[in-house]
Amino acid sequence: MSMLSKTIDCPFCGHRVHLTVEVTDEDQEYIEDCSNCCNPMHIRVHKDELHHSVQLFIDADDEQYY
């Protein structure tokens, strides 16, 4: 298990937000509020063993998937 630090832009207000996520062997999905506008950001973390990388997906929690 390792930690990943990343600075991202809030999908609502564009404010720079510093994230620290715990990288595990399983995919993770959680909600974190923006420290500026307090809107919920949907965060997904995927550890790609094949390419030895970690993928971080950020989107607005109000987006719908079809």
Contacts in CASP RR format, 6 or more apart in sequence:
PFRMAT RR
TARGET T0000
AUTHOR 0000-0000-0000
METHOD contacts of the structure
MODEL  1
MSMLSKTIDCPFCGHRVHLTVEVTDEDQEYIEDCSNCCNPMHIRVHKDEL
HHSVQLFIDADDEQYY
1 22 0 8 1.000
1 23 0 8 1.000
1 24 0 8 1.000
2 22 0 8 1.000
2 23 0 8 1.000
3 20 0 8 1.000
3 21 0 8 1.000
3 22 0 8 1.000
3 23 0 8 1.000
4 20 0 8 1.000
4 21 0 8 1.000
4 22 0 8 1.000
4 23 0 8 1.000
4 45 0 8 1.000
4 54 0 8 1.000
4 56 0 8 1.000
5 18 0 8 1.000
5 19 0 8 1.000
5 20 0 8 1.000
6 18 0 8 1.000
6 19 0 8 1.000
6 21 0 8 1.000
6 56 0 8 1.000
7 16 0 8 1.000
7 17 0 8 1.000
7 18 0 8 1.000
7 19 0 8 1.000
8 16 0 8 1.000
8 17 0 8 1.000
8 19 0 8 1.000
8 56 0 8 1.000
8 58 0 8 1.000
9 15 0 8 1.000
9 16 0 8 1.000
9 17 0 8 1.000
10 16 0 8 1.000
10 17 0 8 1.000
10 34 0 8 1.000
10 36 0 8 1.000
10 37 0 8 1.000
10 39 0 8 1.000
10 41 0 8 1.000
11 41 0 8 1.000
11 58 0 8 1.000
11 59 0 8 1.000
11 60 0 8 1.000
12 34 0 8 1.000
12 37 0 8 1.000
12 39 0 8 1.000
12 41 0 8 1.000
12 60 0 8 1.000
13 34 0 8 1.000
13 36 0 8 1.000
13 37 0 8 1.000
13 39 0 8 1.000
15 34 0 8 1.000
15 35 0 8 1.000
15 36 0 8 1.000
15 37 0 8 1.000
17 34 0 8 1.000
17 35 0 8 1.000
17 36 0 8 1.000
17 41 0 8 1.000
19 32 0 8 1.000
19 43 0 8 1.000
19 56 0 8 1.000
21 28 0 8 1.000
21 43 0 8 1.000
21 45 0 8 1.000
21 56 0 8 1.000
22 28 0 8 1.000
23 45 0 8 1.000
23 47 0 8 1.000
23 54 0 8 1.000
24 47 0 8 1.000
25 47 0 8 1.000
27 44 0 8 1.000
27 45 0 8 1.000
27 46 0 8 1.000
27 47 0 8 1.000
28 43 0 8 1.000
28 44 0 8 1.000
28 45 0 8 1.000
29 42 0 8 1.000
29 43 0 8 1.000
29 44 0 8 1.000
29 45 0 8 1.000
30 43 0 8 1.000
31 40 0 8 1.000
31 41 0 8 1.000
31 42 0 8 1.000
31 43 0 8 1.000
31 61 0 8 1.000
32 40 0 8 1.000
32 41 0 8 1.000
32 43 0 8 1.000
33 39 0 8 1.000
33 40 0 8 1.000
33 41 0 8 1.000
34 40 0 8 1.000
34 41 0 8 1.000
39 60 0 8 1.000
39 61 0 8 1.000
40 61 0 8 1.000
41 58 0 8 1.000
41 59 0 8 1.000
41 60 0 8 1.000
41 61 0 8 1.000
42 58 0 8 1.000
42 59 0 8 1.000
42 60 0 8 1.000
42 61 0 8 1.000
42 63 0 8 1.000
43 56 0 8 1.000
43 57 0 8 1.000
43 58 0 8 1.000
44 56 0 8 1.000
44 57 0 8 1.000
45 54 0 8 1.000
45 55 0 8 1.000
45 56 0 8 1.000
45 57 0 8 1.000
46 54 0 8 1.000
46 55 0 8 1.000
46 56 0 8 1.000
46 57 0 8 1.000
47 54 0 8 1.000
47 55 0 8 1.000
48 54 0 8 1.000
48 55 0 8 1.000
END
